[in-house]
Amino acid sequence: MRRMPAREVERGIATMTEPSTPGKRVLFMAEGVTLAHVGRCLRLADTAHRSGFEVTLACDPRYERFLTGLPFRTLPLQSMSSEQFLATLARGRPVFSRSTLRRYVEADQRLIGDAGPDAIVGDFRLSLSVSARLARVPYANVTNAYWSPYARPDFRMPVLPLSRYVPPGMGDRIFRIARPLAFALHAAPMNRTRRRYGMPPLGADVRKAYCDGDLTLYADLPALIPIYDAPSTHRHIGPVLWSPIVSAPDWWSEVLAGPKPIYVSLGSSGPVDLLPQVIEALRPLGRTIVVATAGRRCDVAAAPGLRIADFLPGDVIAAKACVVVCNGGSPTSMQALANGVPVVGVASNLDQILNMGYIEQFGAGVLVRGDRLQTSVVRRAVERMLDEAHYRQRAETLQGMFGSVEPLFNDALRTLIAMRLPKGAAPASDSRTS
């Protein structure tokens, strides 16, 4: 039985480790369906490079703007389009079909052969459950702890076609009953793909597919999202914070020198069609509203006190903000909490709802369902963050638990490389997850 050490509970993330292992080749493979997975791999790849590892990063060429000037090699990795991914997710269907996973496995094998890594780090590249094992290269899966089979989240119904017609409380009860079947259906394409390549299935729970790896690294605070009775191959490394390097807009200095603004970003996977309604809700509060659209088109009229850009240094504006309004996903919410700023999450998919469920339970933010969005609801949620001191106090409590991700991640890389198997040996696996 594995319990969280008291040190993890009290301080969140440890910060001490040993020197790195120079000269070893690490291949980072980022699934491109959302920018979150690419950004996390960019940050971890840079961490490994600065620690002396020989790094190659593979991601979809549509993120080329974020790859220029990197001090390590990059390779193209085709991914499903964001539009197809979000549309499939909104219908409640498995996000990766058998045919997609097979194409991914074939592409992965070619790329792994080209890179010749000693270890692979993947972020939501589920096909690595097969392709890394075929290549006999140890694989670390970077994911979020709320997807762990060893976590105990409060499951709520995501925004689906059905959810709009069912009261939230009833919808949550229906979802809790139907969830095991739904998770089994989502796990089926991966299990069939593994069988095709002579590997045992992972079981009837999609969380096992999402968390499969020789190491499973949770990019979360253990005090916020704990796991229970997990094997030693599952470990927290802490939130992986990343912000794009972009040119500052003309109004940037004015905002940073002025009163605390409200920062709004629905990211690359949030309901961008709701952005005008969110902004309308915030205007009566009389604060500057800073919006990052993540390069997505949105029909928002110019107005006094409204500042809009495609991309912004999220860490800087989150530190300046009084409240962060986001899609409820991990990247922007963690930027806010790293600066002691409370979060309002306008969440739609299950990933966002799970993340915000933990933040809300901790008292550092509020979840607003995307399918129940009203201007009055958003405004009241932000007013609560501003008026009720305990939200900021709880956010500041979490802020004190953030530490450097580098020592824990580098330690994980050394552990992973030490797993390299002699030719003909069987990959190690945890019987409880496979």
C-alpha positions as CSV (number, residue, x, y, z in Angstrom):
1,M,0.0,0.0,0.0
2,R,1.4,3.4,-1.0
3,R,0.5,6.5,1.0
4,M,1.6,10.0,0.3
5,P,4.6,10.9,2.5
6,A,3.9,13.6,5.0
7,R,6.5,15.8,3.3
8,E,4.6,15.7,0.1
9,V,1.3,16.4,1.8
10,E,2.7,19.4,3.7
11,R,5.0,20.9,1.2
12,G,3.6,19.7,-2.1
13,I,6.7,18.9,-4.2
14,A,10.2,18.0,-3.0
15,T,13.0,19.9,-4.7
16,M,16.2,17.9,-4.1
17,T,17.7,15.4,-6.4
18,E,21.1,14.1,-7.8
19,P,23.0,15.3,-10.8
20,S,21.8,14.5,-14.3
21,T,22.9,11.7,-16.7
22,P,24.7,13.6,-19.6
23,G,24.8,12.4,-23.2
24,K,21.7,10.1,-23.0
25,R,19.2,10.7,-25.8
26,V,15.6,11.5,-24.8
27,L,12.8,11.7,-27.4
28,F,9.8,13.9,-26.4
29,M,6.6,13.2,-28.4
30,A,3.8,15.7,-28.0
31,E,0.2,14.9,-29.1
32,G,-0.9,18.0,-31.0
33,V,-4.7,18.0,-30.5
34,T,-4.3,20.9,-28.1
35,L,-1.5,23.3,-27.3
36,A,-1.4,22.2,-23.7
37,H,0.4,18.9,-24.5
38,V,2.9,20.7,-26.8
39,G,3.7,23.4,-24.3
40,R,4.3,20.8,-21.5
41,C,6.7,18.9,-23.7
42,L,8.5,22.1,-24.7
43,R,9.1,22.9,-21.1
44,L,10.2,19.4,-20.1
45,A,12.4,19.1,-23.2
46,D,14.1,22.4,-22.4
47,T,14.6,21.2,-18.8
48,A,16.2,18.0,-20.0
49,H,18.4,19.8,-22.5
50,R,19.7,22.2,-19.8
51,S,20.5,19.3,-17.6
52,G,22.8,17.7,-20.2
53,F,20.5,15.2,-22.0
54,E,20.6,15.0,-25.8
55,V,17.0,16.0,-26.7
56,T,14.8,15.6,-29.7
57,L,11.3,17.0,-29.7
58,A,8.6,15.7,-32.1
59,C,5.3,17.5,-32.5
60,D,2.9,18.6,-35.2
61,P,4.3,21.2,-37.7
62,R,1.2,23.4,-37.1
63,Y,3.0,24.5,-33.9
64,E,6.0,25.7,-35.8
65,R,5.7,29.3,-34.4
66,F,6.7,27.9,-31.0
67,L,9.6,25.8,-32.2
68,T,11.9,28.5,-33.7
69,G,15.2,29.1,-32.0
70,L,15.1,26.0,-29.9
71,P,18.5,24.7,-28.8
72,F,17.7,21.0,-29.7
73,R,16.5,19.1,-32.7
74,T,12.8,19.0,-33.7
75,L,11.0,16.4,-35.9
76,P,7.5,16.6,-37.4
77,L,4.8,14.4,-35.8
78,Q,1.4,14.4,-37.4
79,S,-1.5,14.6,-35.1
80,M,-5.3,14.7,-35.4
81,S,-6.6,18.2,-36.0
82,S,-7.8,20.2,-33.0
83,E,-11.2,20.7,-34.7
84,Q,-11.7,16.9,-35.2
85,F,-10.5,16.2,-31.6
86,L,-12.9,18.8,-30.0
87,A,-15.8,17.7,-32.2
88,T,-15.3,14.0,-31.2
89,L,-14.9,14.9,-27.6
90,A,-18.1,17.0,-27.6
91,R,-20.1,14.0,-28.9
92,G,-18.7,11.7,-26.2
93,R,-17.0,9.4,-28.6
94,P,-13.6,7.7,-28.2
95,V,-11.1,10.4,-29.2
96,F,-8.7,8.0,-31.0
97,S,-10.1,5.3,-33.2
98,R,-8.4,2.0,-34.0
99,S,-7.4,3.3,-37.4
100,T,-6.0,6.5,-36.0
101,L,-4.0,4.6,-33.3
102,R,-2.6,2.2,-36.0
103,R,-1.5,5.2,-38.1
104,Y,0.1,6.7,-35.0
105,V,1.9,3.5,-34.1
106,E,3.4,3.3,-37.6
107,A,4.4,7.0,-37.6
108,D,5.9,6.6,-34.1
109,Q,8.0,3.6,-35.1
110,R,9.5,5.5,-38.0
111,L,10.3,8.5,-35.8
112,I,11.7,6.4,-33.0
113,G,14.0,4.6,-35.5
114,D,15.2,8.0,-36.8
115,A,15.9,9.5,-33.3
116,G,17.4,6.3,-31.7
117,P,16.5,7.4,-28.1
118,D,17.5,5.9,-24.8
119,A,14.2,7.0,-23.4
120,I,10.9,8.4,-24.6
121,V,8.7,11.0,-22.9
122,G,5.2,11.3,-24.3
123,D,2.3,13.7,-23.5
124,F,-1.1,12.3,-24.5
125,R,0.5,10.3,-27.3
126,L,-1.5,7.2,-26.4
127,S,0.0,5.1,-29.2
128,L,3.3,5.0,-27.3
129,S,1.7,2.3,-25.2
130,V,2.4,0.1,-28.2
131,S,5.1,1.8,-30.3
132,A,7.6,2.4,-27.4
133,R,7.2,-1.2,-26.3
134,L,7.7,-2.5,-29.9
135,A,10.9,-0.5,-30.0
136,R,11.9,-1.7,-26.6
137,V,12.6,1.8,-25.4
138,P,11.4,2.8,-21.9
139,Y,8.6,5.3,-22.0
140,A,7.4,7.9,-19.5
141,N,3.9,9.1,-19.8
142,V,3.3,12.7,-18.6
143,T,-0.4,13.2,-17.7
144,N,-2.6,14.7,-15.0
145,A,-3.3,12.9,-11.7
146,Y,-7.1,13.4,-12.0
147,W,-6.9,10.7,-14.8
148,S,-5.1,8.3,-12.6
149,P,-6.8,5.0,-11.7
150,Y,-5.4,5.6,-8.3
151,A,-7.1,9.0,-7.9
152,R,-10.6,9.5,-6.3
153,P,-12.2,12.3,-8.2
154,D,-15.8,13.4,-7.9
155,F,-17.1,12.5,-11.3
156,R,-19.5,15.0,-12.9
157,M,-21.2,14.8,-16.3
158,P,-19.2,16.7,-18.9
159,V,-20.9,18.9,-21.5
160,L,-22.6,16.5,-23.9
161,P,-25.7,16.7,-26.2
162,L,-27.7,15.1,-23.4
163,S,-26.4,17.3,-20.6
164,R,-28.2,20.4,-21.9
165,Y,-31.6,18.8,-21.2
166,V,-30.9,17.3,-17.8
167,P,-30.6,19.2,-14.5
168,P,-26.9,19.2,-13.3
169,G,-27.5,17.1,-10.2
170,M,-29.5,14.5,-12.1
171,G,-26.9,14.5,-14.9
172,D,-24.1,13.8,-12.5
173,R,-26.0,10.9,-11.0
174,I,-26.6,9.5,-14.5
175,F,-23.0,9.9,-15.4
176,R,-21.7,8.2,-12.3
177,I,-23.9,5.2,-13.2
178,A,-23.0,5.2,-16.9
179,R,-19.3,6.1,-16.5
180,P,-17.8,2.6,-16.2
181,L,-19.5,1.6,-19.4
182,A,-18.4,4.8,-21.1
183,F,-14.8,4.4,-19.9
184,A,-14.9,0.8,-21.2
185,L,-16.0,2.0,-24.7
186,H,-13.3,4.7,-24.7
187,A,-10.7,2.0,-23.8
188,A,-11.7,-0.4,-26.5
189,P,-9.7,1.1,-29.4
190,M,-6.5,1.0,-27.4
191,N,-7.1,-2.6,-26.2
192,R,-7.8,-3.7,-29.8
193,T,-4.7,-2.0,-31.0
194,R,-2.6,-3.6,-28.4
195,R,-4.0,-7.0,-29.3
196,R,-3.2,-6.4,-32.9
197,Y,0.5,-6.1,-31.9
198,G,0.5,-9.1,-29.6
199,M,0.2,-7.1,-26.3
200,P,-2.3,-7.8,-23.5
201,P,-5.2,-5.3,-23.1
202,L,-5.1,-2.7,-20.4
203,G,-8.6,-3.4,-19.1
204,A,-12.0,-1.8,-19.3
205,D,-11.1,1.6,-18.0
206,V,-9.8,4.4,-20.3
207,R,-7.8,5.9,-17.4
208,K,-5.4,2.9,-17.6
209,A,-4.8,3.8,-21.3
210,Y,-4.3,7.4,-20.4
211,C,-1.8,6.6,-17.7
212,D,0.0,3.6,-19.2
213,G,3.8,3.9,-19.1
214,D,7.0,2.4,-17.7
215,L,6.9,5.5,-15.6
216,T,3.7,7.6,-15.2
217,L,4.5,11.2,-14.3
218,Y,1.7,13.4,-12.9
219,A,2.1,17.1,-13.6
220,D,0.1,18.1,-10.5
221,L,0.5,19.0,-6.8
222,P,0.0,15.9,-4.7
223,A,-1.7,18.0,-2.0
224,L,-4.2,19.1,-4.6
225,I,-4.7,15.9,-6.5
226,P,-3.5,12.9,-4.4
227,I,-3.3,9.3,-5.6
228,Y,-3.7,6.3,-3.3
229,D,-2.1,2.9,-3.2
230,A,-0.2,3.5,-6.5
231,P,2.9,1.5,-7.5
232,S,6.3,3.2,-7.3
233,T,6.3,3.8,-11.1
234,H,3.6,6.4,-10.6
235,R,4.9,9.7,-9.2
236,H,4.1,13.4,-9.0
237,I,6.6,15.8,-10.6
238,G,4.6,19.0,-10.0
239,P,2.8,21.3,-12.4
240,V,4.7,21.9,-15.7
241,L,4.3,25.6,-16.4
242,W,4.9,27.0,-19.9
243,S,4.3,30.3,-21.6
244,P,4.9,31.1,-25.3
245,I,7.7,33.6,-26.1
246,V,5.8,36.3,-28.0
247,S,6.1,40.0,-28.8
248,A,4.3,42.2,-26.3
249,P,1.3,44.1,-27.7
250,D,1.4,47.9,-27.7
251,W,-0.8,48.1,-24.5
252,W,1.3,45.6,-22.5
253,S,3.3,48.1,-20.4
254,E,0.1,50.1,-19.6
255,V,-1.7,47.0,-18.3
256,L,1.3,45.9,-16.2
257,A,1.6,49.4,-14.7
258,G,-2.1,49.7,-13.9
259,P,-4.6,48.2,-11.5
260,K,-4.9,44.4,-11.3
261,P,-6.9,43.2,-14.4
262,I,-9.1,40.1,-15.0
263,Y,-7.2,37.7,-17.2
264,V,-9.3,35.6,-19.6
265,S,-8.1,32.7,-21.7
266,L,-10.2,29.8,-22.9
267,G,-7.1,28.3,-24.4
268,S,-7.0,26.0,-27.5
269,S,-9.7,23.7,-26.2
270,G,-12.2,25.9,-24.4
271,P,-15.6,26.9,-25.8
272,V,-14.4,29.9,-27.8
273,D,-18.0,30.7,-28.9
274,L,-18.7,31.6,-25.2
275,L,-15.9,34.2,-25.1
276,P,-18.2,37.2,-26.0
277,Q,-20.6,36.2,-23.3
278,V,-17.8,35.9,-20.7
279,I,-16.5,39.4,-21.6
280,E,-20.0,40.8,-21.4
281,A,-20.3,39.4,-17.9
282,L,-17.1,41.0,-16.8
283,R,-17.5,44.5,-18.2
284,P,-19.8,45.8,-15.3
285,L,-17.0,45.0,-12.8
286,G,-15.1,48.1,-14.0
287,R,-11.7,46.3,-14.3
288,T,-9.4,46.0,-17.3
289,I,-10.1,42.7,-19.1
290,V,-7.1,41.1,-20.7
291,V,-7.9,38.3,-23.2
292,A,-5.7,35.8,-24.9
293,T,-7.5,33.9,-27.7
294,A,-4.9,31.2,-28.3
295,G,-5.0,32.2,-32.0
296,R,-8.7,31.2,-32.4
297,R,-11.2,33.5,-34.2
298,C,-13.7,35.1,-31.9
299,D,-16.3,37.8,-32.6
300,V,-15.5,40.3,-29.9
301,A,-16.1,44.0,-30.4
302,A,-13.5,46.5,-29.2
303,A,-14.4,48.3,-26.0
304,P,-12.8,50.6,-23.4
305,G,-10.8,48.6,-20.9
306,L,-10.7,45.5,-23.2
307,R,-7.3,44.3,-24.3
308,I,-7.1,41.3,-26.7
309,A,-4.1,39.3,-28.2
310,D,-3.7,35.9,-29.8
311,F,-1.0,34.9,-27.3
312,L,0.4,36.5,-24.2
313,P,3.1,35.6,-21.6
314,G,0.6,33.8,-19.4
315,D,2.8,33.6,-16.4
316,V,3.3,37.3,-16.3
317,I,-0.3,38.4,-16.8
318,A,-1.5,35.7,-14.4
319,A,0.8,37.1,-11.7
320,K,-0.6,40.6,-12.3
321,A,-4.3,39.5,-12.4
322,C,-6.8,39.7,-9.6
323,V,-8.7,36.7,-11.0
324,V,-8.1,34.3,-13.9
325,V,-11.0,33.1,-16.0
326,C,-10.1,30.1,-18.1
327,N,-11.5,26.9,-19.6
328,G,-10.8,25.0,-16.4
329,G,-7.9,23.1,-17.8
330,S,-4.6,22.5,-16.1
331,P,-2.2,24.8,-17.9
332,T,-3.8,28.2,-17.3
333,S,-5.3,27.3,-13.9
334,M,-1.9,26.2,-12.7
335,Q,-0.4,29.5,-13.9
336,A,-2.9,31.3,-11.8
337,L,-2.4,29.1,-8.7
338,A,1.4,29.4,-9.0
339,N,0.9,33.1,-8.4
340,G,-1.7,32.7,-5.7
341,V,-4.6,33.9,-7.9
342,P,-8.0,32.2,-7.7
343,V,-9.6,30.7,-10.8
344,V,-13.0,30.7,-12.4
345,G,-13.1,27.7,-14.8
346,V,-15.7,27.8,-17.6
347,A,-15.4,24.0,-18.2
348,S,-16.9,21.7,-20.8
349,N,-15.0,18.5,-21.3
350,L,-14.3,15.9,-18.6
351,D,-10.6,16.8,-18.3
352,Q,-11.5,20.4,-17.5
353,I,-14.3,19.4,-15.1
354,L,-12.1,17.0,-13.2
355,N,-9.4,19.6,-12.8
356,M,-11.8,22.3,-11.6
357,G,-13.5,19.8,-9.3
358,Y,-10.3,19.5,-7.3
359,I,-9.6,23.2,-7.3
360,E,-13.1,24.0,-6.2
361,Q,-12.9,21.3,-3.5
362,F,-9.7,22.9,-2.2
363,G,-11.4,26.3,-2.1
364,A,-9.1,28.1,-4.7
365,G,-11.7,28.6,-7.4
366,V,-15.2,28.0,-8.8
367,L,-16.4,25.7,-11.7
368,V,-18.9,27.2,-14.1
369,R,-20.4,24.7,-16.6
370,G,-20.2,25.7,-20.2
371,D,-23.6,24.4,-21.0
372,R,-25.2,26.5,-18.2
373,L,-23.3,29.7,-18.9
374,Q,-25.1,32.9,-18.1
375,T,-23.6,36.3,-17.7
376,S,-24.9,36.7,-14.2
377,V,-23.4,33.3,-13.2
378,V,-19.9,34.3,-14.5
379,R,-20.1,37.7,-13.0
380,R,-21.1,36.4,-9.6
381,A,-18.3,33.8,-9.7
382,V,-15.7,36.5,-10.3
383,E,-17.2,38.7,-7.7
384,R,-16.9,35.9,-5.2
385,M,-13.2,35.6,-6.0
386,L,-12.8,39.3,-5.5
387,D,-14.9,39.8,-2.4
388,E,-14.4,36.6,-0.4
389,A,-10.8,36.5,0.9
390,H,-10.7,32.8,1.6
391,Y,-10.4,32.0,-2.2
392,R,-7.2,34.0,-2.5
393,Q,-6.0,32.6,0.8
394,R,-6.5,29.0,-0.5
395,A,-4.8,29.9,-3.8
396,E,-1.9,31.3,-1.9
397,T,-1.7,28.1,0.1
398,L,-1.2,26.2,-3.1
399,Q,1.2,28.8,-4.3
400,G,3.5,27.9,-1.4
401,M,3.6,24.3,-2.6
402,F,4.9,25.0,-6.1
403,G,8.6,24.1,-6.6
404,S,11.0,23.6,-9.4
405,V,9.9,20.7,-11.7
406,E,13.5,20.1,-12.8
407,P,14.9,18.0,-10.0
408,L,12.0,15.5,-9.9
409,F,11.8,15.3,-13.7
410,N,15.5,14.7,-14.1
411,D,15.4,12.1,-11.4
412,A,12.6,10.4,-13.3
413,L,14.6,10.5,-16.6
414,R,17.5,8.8,-14.9
415,T,15.2,6.1,-13.5
416,L,13.7,5.7,-16.9
417,I,17.0,5.3,-18.7
418,A,18.1,2.8,-16.2
419,M,15.1,0.7,-17.3
420,R,16.6,0.1,-20.7
421,L,16.1,-3.5,-21.5
422,P,18.6,-6.0,-23.0
423,K,17.6,-7.4,-26.3
424,G,14.9,-10.0,-26.0
425,A,13.8,-9.0,-22.5
426,A,10.2,-8.4,-21.8
427,P,9.1,-4.8,-20.9
428,A,8.3,-4.4,-17.2
429,S,4.7,-3.7,-16.4
430,D,2.5,-3.2,-13.4
431,S,-0.1,-5.9,-13.2
432,R,-2.5,-3.6,-11.6
433,T,-2.6,-1.3,-14.6
434,S,-2.2,-3.8,-17.4
